[in-house]
């Protein structure tokens, strides 16, 4: 049981840091970055509010990544990170084909797996109850 919790902690740390690292510049980039990021939804036929979509993607990556990393509001954060990466995987597949989907698909499956498990014993939420 101890090793399982340590394994969950290591996954949360590594994946959380990756997502936060990539989410921070997107969130701080402002409207131009958000509009560009949100424009990927047009691949799925959604062309309205690209700035709002982009902001949502950036906020989910950065804030959700922090929550995932520390194990706070874990299920909600992980669910939104899963949806975020599922959309990225689908859009990447539609734009570039199967060969370019390995990385976003890997993160999608990690978030799905973590959603089915839990944050583990070594999470901030376990200490603030």
VOBA-1610 file (N, C-alpha, C; in pm, whole numbers, padded with zeros to 5 digits, always signed):
BEGIN
Unk+00084-00120+00000Unk+00000+00000+00000Unk+00087+00125+00000Unk+00195+00125+00079Unk+00286+00239+00083Unk+00344+00266-00056Unk+00388+00161-00125Unk+00449+00179-00257Unk+00346+00228-00359Unk+00220+00183-00348Unk+00115+00231-00438Unk+00096+00382-00421Unk+00091+00427-00296Unk+00074+00569-00269Unk+00194+00650-00317Unk+00313+00593-00302Unk+00434+00660-00351Unk+00430+00669-00504Unk+00385+00563-00569Unk+00371+00563-00714Unk+00273+00669-00762Unk+00159+00681-00694Unk+00061+00785-00730Unk+00119+00924-00710Unk+00195+00943-00604Unk+00260+01071-00579Unk+00359+01105-00691Unk+00440+01009-00730Unk+00538+01034-00836Unk+00470+01067-00969Unk+00361+00999-01001Unk+00284+01030-01123Unk+00228+01171-01113Unk+00170+01205-00999Unk+00113+01340-00982Unk+00219+01447-00996Unk+00336+01424-00938Unk+00443+01524-00945Unk+00488+01543-01089Unk+00523+01436-01156Unk+00579+01448-01292Unk+00477+01502-01390Unk+00361+01443-01393Unk+00258+01487-01489Unk+00208+01626-01452Unk+00189+01652-01323Unk+00145+01784-01280Unk+00242+01893-01321Unk+00370+01869-01304Unk+00471+01969-01343Unk+00471+01993-01493Unk+00454+01888-01572Unk+00449+01903-01718Unk+00332+01992-01757Unk+00215+01964-01701Unk+00094+02037-01738Unk+00102+02183-01691Unk+00149+02205-01570Unk+00164+02342-01518Unk+00265+02419-01603Unk+00375+02357-01636Unk+00479+02420-01717Unk+00425+02466-01852Unk+00343+02383-01915Unk+00287+02418-02045Unk+00166+02510-02033Unk+00096+02504-01921Unk-00023+02587-01903Unk+00007+02731-01864Unk+00114+02753-01789Unk+00145+02887-01740Unk+00160+02990-01852Unk+00244+02967-01953Unk+00258+03069-02058Unk+00128+03089-02137Unk+00049+02985-02149Unk-00080+03000-02218Unk-00174+03089-02137Unk-00178+03068-02008Unk-00266+03148-01923Unk-00221+03292-01915Unk-00090+03316-01908Unk-00036+03451-01896Unk-00026+03521-02032Unk-00048+03449-02140Unk-00030+03504-02274Unk-00132+03608-02315Unk-00246+03609-02250Unk-00348+03709-02281Unk-00437+03670-02398Unk-00518+03766-02439Unk-00624+03741-02536Unk-00575+03685-02670Unk-00463+03736-02718Unk-00412+03688-02847Unk-00379+03539-02841Unk-00313+03499-02732Unk-00278+03358-02714Unk-00404+03275-02694Unk-00497+03326-02614Unk-00622+03253-02588Unk-00703+03235-02717Unk-00709+03339-02800Unk-00783+03330-02926Unk-00719+03225-03016Unk-00586+03225-03024Unk-00516+03126-03106Unk-00539+02986-03053Unk-00528+02970-02923Unk-00549+02840-02860Unk-00693+02793-02879Unk-00788+02884-02858Unk-00929+02849-02871Unk-00972+02820-03013Unk-00895+02870-03110Unk-00931+02848-03251Unk-00922+02701-03291Unk-00853+02619-03211Unk-00847+02477-03244Unk-00985+02412-03242Unk-01078+02474-03169Unk-01213+02418-03163Unk-01283+02423-03299Unk-01235+02510-03388Unk-01296+02517-03521Unk-01278+02384-03597Unk-01175+02308-03561Unk-01155+02175-03620Unk-01273+02084-03588Unk-01336+02110-03475Unk-01453+02031-03433Unk-01584+02097-03473Unk-01575+02208-03550Unk-01694+02279-03595Unk-01745+02382-03496Unk-01669+02410-03391Unk-01709+02508-03291Unk-01630+02636-03317Unk-01697+02737-03367Unk-01627+02859-03409Unk-01661+02980-03322Unk-01745+02964-03224Unk-01783+03078-03139Unk-01694+03087-03016Unk-01671+03209-02969Unk-01596+03240-02847Unk-01457+03175-02839Unk-01373+03192-02941Unk-01240+03129-02933Unk-01157+03179-02814Unk-01173+03307-02777Unk-01097+03359-02662Unk-01139+03287-02534Unk-01269+03265-02517Unk-01319+03196-02398Unk-01272+03051-02396Unk-01276+02983-02510Unk-01227+02845-02517Unk-01079+02839-02483Unk-01003+02932-02541Unk-00859+02935-02516Unk-00827+02962-02369Unk-00899+03057-02310Unk-00879+03085-02168Unk-00913+02961-02085Unk-01022+02893-02119Unk-01061+02772-02046Unk-00953+02665-02055Unk-00901+02644-02176Unk-00794+02544-02192Unk-00672+02580-02108Unk-00632+02707-02114Unk-00513+02752-02041Unk-00534+02741-01890Unk-00651+02783-01842Unk-00681+02777-01699Unk-00688+02633-01650Unk-00748+02547-01730Unk-00754+02406-01691Unk-00614+02349-01681Unk-00529+02381-01779Unk-00393+02327-01774Unk-00317+02379-01654Unk-00319+02509-01631Unk-00238+02564-01523Unk-00300+02537-01385Unk-00422+02582-01365Unk-00486+02565-01234Unk-00517+02418-01207Unk-00571+02350-01308Unk-00597+02207-01293Unk-00470+02128-01269Unk-00362+02170-01336Unk-00234+02104-01315Unk-00184+02120-01172Unk-00199+02241-01116Unk-00160+02263-00977Unk-00244+02179-00882Unk-00375+02175-00906Unk-00463+02094-00821Unk-00428+01946-00830Unk-00401+01900-00952Unk-00359+01761-00974Unk-00229+01733-00901Unk-00132+01821-00917Unk-00001+01808-00855Unk-00011+01792-00703Unk-00091+01878-00641Unk-00102+01876-00495Unk-00212+01783-00442Unk-00294+01729-00533Unk-00398+01637-00490Unk-00513+01705-00420Unk-00548+01825-00464Unk-00659+01901-00406Unk-00770+01910-00510Unk-00894+01890-00469Unk-01007+01882-00563Unk-00970+01791-00679Unk-00914+01678-00642Unk-00846+01590-00737Unk-00937+01539-00848Unk-01051+01485-00813Unk-01138+01426-00915Unk-01186+01530-01016Unk-01228+01646-00968Unk-01273+01751-01058Unk-01162+01800-01149Unk-01046+01827-01091Unk-00932+01874-01170Unk-00891+01770-01272Unk-00883+01645-01230Unk-00842+01538-01320Unk-00942+01517-01431Unk-01071+01529-01401Unk-01174+01515-01503Unk-01158+01623-01610Unk-01138+01748-01570Unk-01122+01855-01667Unk-00990+01844-01744Unk-00884+01797-01679Unk-00759+01773-01750Unk-00776+01660-01852Unk-00850+01557-01814Unk-00880+01448-01907Unk-00956+01501-02029Unk-01061+01580-02007Unk-01137+01636-02119Unk-01050+01725-02207Unk-00967+01807-02144Unk-00877+01896-02216Unk-00787+01814-02309Unk-00724+01711-02256Unk-00632+01632-02337Unk-00704+01545-02438Unk-00826+01505-02409Unk-00906+01430-02506Unk-00935+01518-02628Unk-00970+01644-02604Unk-00994+01738-02714Unk-00866+01761-02793Unk-00754+01780-02723Unk-00626+01800-02792Unk-00591+01677-02876Unk-00613+01559-02822Unk-00585+01436-02897Unk-00672+01428-03022Unk-00800+01455-03008Unk-00892+01448-03121Unk-00857+01551-03228Unk-00832+01675-03187Unk-00798+01781-03281Unk-00665+01750-03350Unk-00568+01703-03274Unk-00438+01667-03332Unk-00453+01556-03435Unk-00535+01457-03403Unk-00561+01348-03497Unk-00627+01400-03625Unk-00728+01484-03610Unk-00800+01536-03728Unk-00711+01627-03813Unk-00621+01701-03751Unk-00535+01793-03825Unk-00412+01725-03884Unk-00353+01631-03811Unk-00222+01578-03851Unk-00214+01427-03867Unk-00320+01356-03833Unk-00317+01211-03844Unk-00271+01143-03716Unk-00271+01014-03722Unk-00245+00931-03604Unk-00104+00946-03548Unk-00006+00966-03632Unk+00133+00965-03586Unk+00165+01078-03487Unk+00087+01185-03487Unk+00117+01299-03399Unk+00037+01298-03269Unk-00038+01193-03246Unk-00126+01190-03128Unk-00066+01117-03008Unk+00053+01065-03019Unk+00108+00980-02912Unk+00115+01054-02779Unk+00171+01174-02776Unk+00189+01247-02650Unk+00056+01291-02589Unk-00031+01358-02664Unk-00159+01396-02601Unk-00244+01275-02562Unk-00236+01167-02642Unk-00313+01047-02607Unk-00259+00984-02479Unk-00125+00984-02462Unk-00065+00931-02340Unk-00116+01008-02218Unk-00117+01142-02225Unk-00167+01221-02113Unk-00316+01197-02090Unk-00392+01182-02198Unk-00535+01152-02184Unk-00554+01024-02104Unk-00478+00922-02137Unk-00492+00793-02067Unk-00440+00800-01924Unk-00336+00878-01900Unk-00287+00895-01762Unk-00395+00960-01677Unk-00457+01066-01730Unk-00562+01134-01654Unk-00683+01043-01634Unk-00718+00964-01734Unk-00829+00870-01717Unk-00795+00767-01610Unk-00675+00713-01614Unk-00633+00616-01513Unk-00633+00675-01374Unk-00581+00795-01361Unk-00579+00860-01229Unk-00721+00893-01182Unk-00809+00924-01275Unk-00949+00950-01240Unk-01014+00824-01183Unk-00976+00709-01238Unk-01031+00583-01190Unk-00969+00540-01058Unk-00850+00590-01028Unk-00786+00560-00900Unk-00821+00671-00802Unk-00721+00735-00748Unk-00741+00852-00662Unk-00606+00921-00646Unk-00603+01025-00565Unk-00480+01103-00549Unk-00375+01033-00462Unk-00415+00932-00390Unk-00323+00862-00302Unk-00314+00928-00165Unk-00245+00863-00074Unk-00234+00909+00064Unk-00151+01036+00077Unk-00052+01055-00011Unk+00039+01168+00000Unk-00011+01285-00083Unk-00122+01342-00041Unk-00182+01455-00110Unk-00220+01560-00006Unk-00217+01684-00047Unk-00249+01794+00045Unk-00389+01776+00101Unk-00481+01728+00018Unk-00620+01712+00065Unk-00631+01615+00181Unk-00540+01522+00192Unk-00543+01425+00303Unk-00500+01488+00435Unk-00430+01601+00427Unk-00380+01666+00547Unk-00468+01782+00593Unk-00565+01824+00512Unk-00649+01938+00550Unk-00791+01898+00582Unk-00814+01771+00601Unk-00950+01726+00633Unk-00984+01746+00776
//
